[in-house]
């Protein structure tokens, strides 16, 4: 399993993940992108990781910020988060028959790291879910989800 960080805000992930996963990838994108070029570069990286996982039939988890899923932090961060959700769902639809699974875990700023690591590690260790958005934040209560 590889943990790929596109930002510095989730550096704790590399040391926290457990759960028996031996292959797959976690790609985190939780900080605020500086500009559109940064969003484009991160999406290109995400595409390459997704392609590698799909080719190997390995699970993939994108980690985004909860507020970006609802567009309440910044337009650039929201564009990145929702594009990653779309990418995960495309991988899920196109490559499920090959054994690849892709999901998105949305985490709030104040997330408990050990709890988040368990949720992120679950779909890697046992990729029964695919194409799902798992939001660990509570600010979504009563709101429509994408």
N, C-alpha and C positions, 0 to 999 in steps of 0.2 A: 504494500500500500504506500502511496506517496501523498504527502500533504504539500500542496502548492499554494503559496500565499501571494496574492496580488496586492497586499497591503500590509501595514505594520500593526493594525489594530487587533489582529487575530493571531499573533505570534504564539499565544498559549496553546493553540490547537495541536501543534506538532508534538508537544509533550503530554497532552491530555488524552488523546485518542487511544481507545483500547476496545476490546470487544471481540477479538479473534479474527479481525479482517486481515487477510494475507495479500490481497490484491485490490486494486481499485484506486481511486484518486479522490481527494478532497481539494476543492479549489475555493478559496475564500476571497471575497470582494466586499468588505464591509466599510471601508473608509470612503471619504468623499473624493471623487475624481476631480482633478484640477481643471480639466478641459475636455473637449470632444475627442482630441487626439488620444488622451489617456483612456477614455471609454473604448475607443476603437482598438487600441492595443490590448486592453484586457479582454475584449470580446474575441479578438483573434487568438489570444492565448487559450481562452475557454473553448473555442472551436477545436483547436489542435488537441487539447486534452480529451475532449469528448470523442474526437475521431479515434484517438489511441485506445480509449476505453471500449468503444464500440467494436473496434477491430479485435480486441482480446476477449470480448464478452465480460468485461470487468465492470463492477459498479462504480458510479460517479455520484458525488454529492457536491453541489455548489452551496456555499454559505454566504448569505447576504444579510444586510441589516433589515430588521423588521419594518422600520419606518420607510425604507426605500421601496418596499413592496406597495405601500399605499401612497407614495409620492409626497411625503410630508417633510423630507429633509432637504432635498435639492433635485432639480430636474435631471441633472447628469447622473446622480446616484440612482434615481428612479429608473432612468433609461437603462442603465447597466443591470440593475436587479431584475427588471421585467424581461429584458432580453435573455438573461440567464435562465429565468423560468421557462421562457419559450424554447430555449435550447434544450433544457432538460426534458421537456415534454416531447420535443421532436425526436430526441434520442430514444425516449421511452416507446414512442409509436413505431419508429422505423427499425429499431434493433432489439426489441423484446424477444423476438423469435430466435435471435442469436445469443440470448442470455444476458445481454447488457441491460442494466437498470440505471436510471438517472433520476435524482431527486434534488430538491432545494430545501435547505433548512434556513429559516429566517430567525435571526437572533437579535434581541434588544441590547442596548448598551449595557444595561445592568444585569445581564444574564449570569447565572451561576455556571462557572466554567465546567465543573464536573458534570452537571446535568446536561449542558449543551453537548459535551463530548460524548456522553452516552447516547443521546439522540442522533448525533451525527454518525457515530460508529455503528449504530444499529443497521441502517440500510447497507452499510459496507459489509458487515459480517453475515447478514442474512438478507440478500436483496430481493425480498418478496414484494416490496412496494416499488413502483416505478411511475414516474411522471407526476409525483406528488409534491405539494408545497407544505412543509411542516413549519408552522410559525410558533415560536416559543414566546412571543411577546403577548402582553395582555391588552395593549392599546387597540387591538383589532376587534375586541368584543363589541358586537352590535353593528359592525361595518361589513360591507360587501367585500368579498375576497376575489382576486382575479383568478 
